[in-house]
Amino acid sequence: MRIGDFQKLIEATYLEKDRARGFERTFMWFVEEVGELSRAVVKEEGPVRLAEEFSDVLAWLSTLASLSGIDLEQAARRYAEGCPKCLAIPCTCGQAEAVS
């Protein structure tokens, strides 16, 4: 599934509720989901549980973008050339300092 398709699906499913809740309260839900992902990582839960938490974080991030008028697929293009700072794949930022 493409990022844009996912964002449209989340909008169709949740945007009315999320808009009624408001951006700030929706953002609080997003932070809670990031916290749940963090706990799953710390507890070294398996890939099924981690996938569930990653998908929840992605869904809440998507709805926040929609509430803000941001197209996530377009936003992701910032990384199309690799690292936005050094434009390298893999990123080479800071490697000179790490080698010294």
PLY file of the C-alpha trace (Angstrom):
ply
format ascii 1.0
element vertex 100
property float x
property float y
property float z
element edge 99
property int vertex1
property int vertex2
end_header
0.00 0.00 0.00
1.31 3.45 -0.90
1.62 6.11 1.79
-1.01 8.28 0.07
-3.46 5.38 -0.13
-2.91 4.65 3.56
-3.51 8.31 4.48
-6.76 8.36 2.46
-7.91 5.14 4.14
-7.21 6.56 7.61
-9.03 9.78 6.64
-12.08 7.82 5.46
-12.05 5.73 8.62
-11.21 8.26 11.36
-10.92 11.87 10.14
-14.42 12.94 11.21
-13.81 11.70 14.78
-10.27 13.10 14.84
-11.40 16.51 13.60
-14.13 16.62 16.27
-11.56 15.68 18.93
-9.24 18.44 17.77
-5.57 18.51 16.90
-4.21 18.87 20.45
-6.16 15.92 21.87
-5.41 13.83 18.79
-1.72 14.65 19.25
-1.99 13.40 22.86
-3.31 10.06 21.52
-0.39 9.93 19.10
2.08 10.47 21.95
0.40 7.68 23.92
0.82 5.33 20.95
4.51 6.25 20.69
4.75 5.43 24.39
3.17 2.02 23.78
5.68 1.38 21.00
8.48 2.42 23.32
7.32 0.00 26.01
7.10 -2.83 23.45
10.65 -2.11 22.30
12.02 -1.95 25.86
10.26 -5.20 26.79
11.69 -6.78 23.61
8.23 -7.95 22.55
8.06 -10.01 19.39
7.62 -8.87 15.82
3.83 -9.32 15.80
3.35 -6.99 18.78
5.90 -4.49 17.42
4.13 -4.45 14.04
0.84 -3.66 15.80
2.41 -0.75 17.66
4.21 0.57 14.57
0.92 0.46 12.64
-0.88 2.37 15.41
1.82 5.06 15.44
1.65 5.30 11.64
-2.16 5.66 11.71
-2.08 8.42 14.34
0.76 10.20 12.51
-1.28 10.01 9.33
-4.36 11.55 10.93
-2.26 14.34 12.45
-0.86 15.09 9.00
-4.36 15.14 7.53
-5.60 17.48 10.25
-2.66 19.76 9.39
-3.26 19.62 5.63
-0.01 17.70 5.03
0.22 15.05 2.31
2.47 12.39 3.86
3.49 10.92 0.52
4.68 14.33 -0.63
6.41 14.92 2.72
8.24 11.59 2.37
9.74 12.79 -0.91
12.10 14.91 1.20
14.08 11.67 1.60
13.88 10.60 -2.07
17.53 11.51 -2.69
18.71 9.95 0.58
19.70 11.98 3.62
18.21 15.48 3.25
21.43 17.01 4.65
24.21 15.20 2.81
22.11 13.65 -0.01
23.97 10.37 0.46
22.72 6.80 0.69
23.75 5.67 3.24
23.98 8.91 5.19
27.52 10.20 5.62
26.72 13.09 7.97
29.20 13.25 10.82
31.40 10.42 9.55
34.48 12.67 9.44
34.05 13.45 13.12
33.46 9.80 14.02
36.64 8.66 12.25
38.87 11.32 13.84
0 1
1 2
2 3
3 4
4 5
5 6
6 7
7 8
8 9
9 10
10 11
11 12
12 13
13 14
14 15
15 16
16 17
17 18
18 19
19 20
20 21
21 22
22 23
23 24
24 25
25 26
26 27
27 28
28 29
29 30
30 31
31 32
32 33
33 34
34 35
35 36
36 37
37 38
38 39
39 40
40 41
41 42
42 43
43 44
44 45
45 46
46 47
47 48
48 49
49 50
50 51
51 52
52 53
53 54
54 55
55 56
56 57
57 58
58 59
59 60
60 61
61 62
62 63
63 64
64 65
65 66
66 67
67 68
68 69
69 70
70 71
71 72
72 73
73 74
74 75
75 76
76 77
77 78
78 79
79 80
80 81
81 82
82 83
83 84
84 85
85 86
86 87
87 88
88 89
89 90
90 91
91 92
92 93
93 94
94 95
95 96
96 97
97 98
98 99
